[in-house]
C-alpha cells in the first residue's frame, strides 16, 4: 500500500496563490490592451514594436505581448515626453524642439492627426549623445 502525504489547507492555498501570481506574471496581452495600459494608440504601439522596443509573441496569427515586456518597457527606456518636457531636458524653448522635429533631427509622433507631439525618452537620449 502506498502512503500519500497529505498537505494542509494552508499549504494548498499558498501554492494556489503562488500559481495564480505566476499566471498573472506570464499573462499575454493583445495590442489594444497594451495600448490602453500605456495610454497610447495601437498605431504608436506598432511603431514601438517595429523599433524593437517591445518584443512580441505570435500565437498562430495573433500578436501578443508578455507582462514582463510591458514592465520592462514602462520601467526602462519607455517614457514618452511632451515637447515641453523635452525642452526642459535640453534647457531650450518648446519652439526650438518643434524646429528640430520639423528638421528631422528629433523623431516624434502624434497620437492623433493634429495632436501634440510625443517623443520617446530613448530618442531624447540619442539626441543628447549626438550633441544636436
WOJO-V212965 format. One record per run of one state. SS is the DSSP state (a for helix, b for strand, c for the rest). FROM is the first residue (numbers start at 1). TO is the last residue. If there is no record, write none. Layout:
# WOJO-V212965
[[SS | FROM | TO] [SS | FROM | TO]]
This chain:
# WOJO-V212965
[[c | 1 | 8] [a | 9 | 25] [c | 26 | 27] [b | 28 | 29] [c | 30 | 30] [a | 31 | 38] [c | 39 | 41] [a | 42 | 50] [c | 51 | 56] [b | 57 | 59] [c | 60 | 61] [b | 62 | 66] [a | 67 | 75] [c | 76 | 79] [b | 80 | 82] [a | 83 | 90] [c | 91 | 93] [a | 94 | 103] [c | 104 | 108] [b | 109 | 110] [c | 111 | 116] [b | 117 | 120] [a | 121 | 130] [c | 131 | 132]]
